[in-house]
Amino acid sequence: MKRKYHYLILGVLSLIILVVLFNIIRNNSPKKSINNQLAEEINLSSLNTKDIIFKENGVYLQYLDNHNLDKPKEMYFILNGSIVNLEGEAPFYSNVDIKTSENEIQIYFDEEIKKYPQGKYPDHKLIFKITPDKKYEYIKVFKNGQESHFDSVGA
């Protein structure tokens, strides 16, 4: 009889641990809310226009040269958090939201610094291809709700 209760308690505890682990994994995955007409998330392997070498973590904007001055340029918005510092810390990006208003593109994201165990390096790069429907005068970036800047803008 005691053995049945032992297995029952063990089963319930296992179920609770699985639910907690699932919630931790789900809550730590990046959330994105993007206007599908404007932007789409892509893999680094599909970025074949230029070789972009990431020497530092940061926020990047890369324009494509489309040789058509009447048409708005495509661009890539890149969040690189793949380089760990000496303390084992690297940025983790989430909650990416790309919107437009009358004359500007607004890019929102959250950044937190995570500590990684020694020898375990993150491969955390988020890349979004932005295809504007018209020419916009401004592109603004907001980190953790505050207006920020791009670390690099290239063409």
PyMOL commands that set and color helices and strands:
alter all, ss='L'
color gray80, all
select helices_A, chain A and resi 2-28+44-46
alter helices_A, ss='H'
color red, helices_A
select strands_A, chain A and resi 32-34+39-42+58-63+75-80+89-100+104-115+125-130+138-143+146-147+152-154
alter strands_A, ss='S'
color yellow, strands_A
deselect
rebuild
show_as cartoon
